[in-house]
Amino acid sequence: MRIRKHIDEAFDWIKTVVGQDKTKFRGRDRVRLAFTFAARCLVWCGYRNQ
């Protein structure tokens, strides 16, 4: 359950901070690219498992 909590925190961050809850992109490839970019930013900003 701890791992799931961290995964949920990451998805919540991507949805709220990056604005992926309602994306402005259309098409599967563009949405995938935006989500991947946001996830890499999350890692780059120093998100660590606690």
One Martini backbone bead per residue (centre of mass of N, CA, C, O) as a GRO file, in nm:
protein
   50
    1MET     BB    1   0.053   0.065  -0.014
    2ARG     BB    2   0.293   0.259  -0.030
    3ILE     BB    3   0.334   0.256  -0.333
    4ARG     BB    4   0.054   0.362  -0.412
    5LYS     BB    5   0.081   0.634  -0.272
    6HIS     BB    6   0.313   0.739  -0.454
    7ILE     BB    7   0.164   0.716  -0.719
    8ASP     BB    8  -0.072   0.903  -0.645
    9GLU     BB    9   0.101   1.154  -0.592
   10ALA     BB   10   0.211   1.180  -0.877
   11PHE     BB   11  -0.061   1.205  -1.026
   12ASP     BB   12  -0.162   1.450  -0.869
   13TRP     BB   13   0.064   1.640  -0.955
   14ILE     BB   14   0.014   1.622  -1.259
   15LYS     BB   15  -0.280   1.724  -1.250
   16THR     BB   16  -0.242   1.998  -1.091
   17VAL     BB   17   0.029   2.141  -1.169
   18VAL     BB   18   0.031   2.071  -1.488
   19GLY     BB   19  -0.273   2.011  -1.608
   20GLN     BB   20  -0.378   1.695  -1.682
   21ASP     BB   21  -0.687   1.676  -1.621
   22LYS     BB   22  -0.715   1.900  -1.868
   23THR     BB   23  -0.624   1.871  -2.167
   24LYS     BB   24  -0.514   2.045  -2.474
   25PHE     BB   25  -0.463   1.786  -2.609
   26ARG     BB   26  -0.465   1.595  -2.914
   27GLY     BB   27  -0.404   1.286  -2.895
   28ARG     BB   28  -0.219   1.027  -2.791
   29ASP     BB   29   0.074   1.125  -2.845
   30ARG     BB   30   0.055   1.407  -2.711
   31VAL     BB   31  -0.035   1.315  -2.431
   32ARG     BB   32   0.204   1.129  -2.379
   33LEU     BB   33   0.422   1.347  -2.400
   34ALA     BB   34   0.317   1.531  -2.171
   35PHE     BB   35   0.328   1.315  -1.947
   36THR     BB   36   0.627   1.244  -1.971
   37PHE     BB   37   0.733   1.526  -1.915
   38ALA     BB   38   0.605   1.552  -1.632
   39ALA     BB   39   0.744   1.305  -1.506
   40ARG     BB   40   1.036   1.409  -1.550
   41CYS     BB   41   1.000   1.663  -1.381
   42LEU     BB   42   0.943   1.520  -1.119
   43VAL     BB   43   1.222   1.387  -1.102
   44TRP     BB   44   1.398   1.646  -1.138
   45CYS     BB   45   1.277   1.791  -0.872
   46GLY     BB   46   1.299   1.549  -0.641
   47TYR     BB   47   1.126   1.311  -0.626
   48ARG     BB   48   1.071   1.108  -0.335
   49ASN     BB   49   1.069   0.842  -0.156
   50GLN     BB   50   0.959   0.787   0.193
   0.00000   0.00000   0.00000
